[in-house]
């Protein structure tokens, strides 16, 4: 082995050689991906992160190398010195003649390396699963042996793509005058927002740090300190329930800028996204967005038309809000609708802040939805907390069929609902009614389910469509039914629209703010806001939230103090790098674009974390654990 690496340096990676290299003497290192023994000749597919090269052991070329190759097995790490030659021709029984032996599926498929000298760097046990592009091995097994899973080409491709995206982000933001500055991971715990991970402070018994869920407060302090333009590719931590696009530790591209408005932030981020897509995928988004900007959609319109603030606009299928129509027709003969109409007539609900609504979604007749398809949608609705899914099919004369609603709906209400939804002969209408938040959630998910059934979007991936969208002008406050008080819809440091400042005390529900989300194909990939830098307006926002001066000082004292020492107008945004990479890679799980991810239960199957610690460690930290029972 000492001759290899010490004397024989690697000349090429396993994806580099081409027909132009014929006759060259090369040195390759890598893993044995496949071994084929053809009598006197032994063929090996040698793999590294860059690709695969076929190498040939011929006893006439080197007896010692051929003898060594007889030992080789899958995933052994080897080195070879050899000469590049053409793969030549072979007889095809199918075509009945000699044909090229080249492999068009490989970038190196025109050549092979005739081995003159070889060595074994390391032998390997038989892996628990095959190292192949497509694997049907259970994810739990692959995560337990993640270092082997990461040898598979799709994962290596995804992480290489992520590297290019990271590099593009750093280069672009640096060229825009942003400084890459670091913020602490161990911070003061502040209530509100996501649940924090707590870290005991050994030197301060009984006290705890929190792992930062974002650099939010610190990046604002950079603006107060006069750094003007900041960014950071930063790890963040949230102790939340997990799903396919969420992890307890994640990475975001964090940005904060001074002396900017919302348009300035958008322009910077749009340029950043263009740079990432070009570097990661070779796609020029200017072809899709010639003016260099993404479209904008008001939050209220997004909720009305799509049921959420991250709509997938690769397809239409908008919702129709029927609440006003139902109230106008006193329920239209439908008992469920009548109950909502009565609450509006009695003054229990304001029309501008309805606690209950009625919505419809039209499935076109061309979808040919069966009763079984409708039943599946109803099961989906119930899984999200709905009582059921009211349905009605439109007949040739406009009347409703195949629905209990057909027996009670008034002719006038039937015609009005058909007109409002645009439903025609053969179309199927899906209805949801009740608590606003639940109706929005159910209808938003039904919309996506119907789109997949209709083939309007793929089950997984982007389908080579990139529909970006800014969602803007959301409310600053939202009413919490449980506590019967106003809460911050995002966070308490978001700047309200200037024209709405006087509504903070009078009518908090109508206060819109400069908060914004960047959405791609139904996923929120970035979110941020213009910050409140005026201490007086900040005090009024806190008052509307029921936060007094003492409580505000306790929770956010160091930031509030900083804002009193000359804070510039500023704003920022954070892009979720894991979710962004997931979309770039066309996969449906961020675990596919994270080197060492956690499971949906927050565990690391490879290292067996989290794990118990010894009583002496707990004693040193002055901590006692409590076990159930």
Order of alpha helices (4+ residues) and beta strands (2+ residues): beta-beta-beta-alpha-beta-beta-beta-beta-alpha-alpha-alpha-beta-beta-beta-beta-alpha-beta-beta-alpha-beta-alpha-beta-alpha-alpha-beta-alpha-beta-beta-alpha-alpha-beta-alpha-beta-beta-beta-alpha-beta-beta-alpha-alpha-beta-alpha-alpha
